[in-house]
Amino acid sequence: MALRRRRIPLLLFLVLLVVLRQQNCVASGDGGGESAEFEIPRDGSVLELDESNFEAAVRAADYLFVDFYAPWCGHCKRLSPQLDEAAPVLAGLSTPIVVAKVNADKYRKLRSKYEVDGFPTLMFFDHGVPSEYTGSRNADLLVENLKKLVAPDVSVLESDSAIKGFVESAGISFPLFIGFGVDESFIAEYGAKYKKKAWFSTAKDFSEDMMVVYDFDKFPALVSVNPKYNEQSVFYGPFEGSFLEDFIRQSLLPLTVPVNRETLKLLKDDGRKVVLTILKDESDENSPRLIKVLRSAANANHDLVFGYVGVEQWLEFTETFDVKGSELPKIIVWDTKEEYEVVEGSERLEEGDYGSQVSRFLEGYREGRTVKKIVGRGSPTLLGLNAIYILILLVAILVALMYFSGQGEEEQRPRRTHED
């Protein structure tokens, strides 16, 4: 009887041990079992994930931003403090975004699964669906870009206060489109298509005060606001066909674009050719007057983008257009790829009546009085004139070496015969 009593506690102990072991296996993800639920910390810190908890974290967070890094990567080391700064801000949004990192150099299965072929690779998981992030890595701009990704494609605004709140929340990093009296169905497609580049909304109810603020006198009206460049324009329709998208696409950029590393990608994505004015210094006292003229020209030539860049601001970029200090300001038409065109007789802008000079340049361009050149080379030919001279010189040297080499052999032949 005593032996039986001892066996019952022993049996209970073994059953309890088996249960605990199974729970541990589930929690650790061993044995092919489903991983336990991942608990998102609330302090806004950057999570360090690995192969045992990554998929659970993806399931647990509606929006997860992941840095696939390598410990030896210099770019990754510079990015790390930016993520640390952005993480608590993103966690505190009304739609929280969790920031995490994975040592993809160590965890090769995750690296292979998500096709990480360089470091750092940044990915945004929207309810488990990944997409690569290629935007700014600066903490402030990172927050603005990611905040845009979790916003609705089109926000519906029911009052003046809602309109003001929408504009304030959007900030200044992206252009805004507000459809006053515009049916949501007209812009829903473009709200999704251009979600990464702009904010979209429709105002169903608004007062005359809003009509004054946004300078429109009838509706439906789609107002474009670019707060970063203090620009605003109005589109009254038609809201069907390509007219609406053309207005949206052209309004994504300001009338005159300061060309830098951030706007360069926008210019290339736009697809239009760029009337590019190269200045010595954007902060020079004459530059604002010229930029104002370019803005007026842009308003009348929507098929082109007008941009400007200073040699002092971006020397490496301007050097690819064969600029010389004595020729500045210089105006060209660039295809945003490998070619640019100069208009004969109108390449340089003299100080004075910039308006007439820009008009003559555009007239010459429209009439086809241009010379095409290759970006990075000063000649319209494939090799460039300087390269051709160098090539000719090298060929001449080679021919001379072959000639003298042959002469030496002729001199040596009789001597060898005599010696034999």
Disulfide bonds with the S-S distance in Angstrom:
none
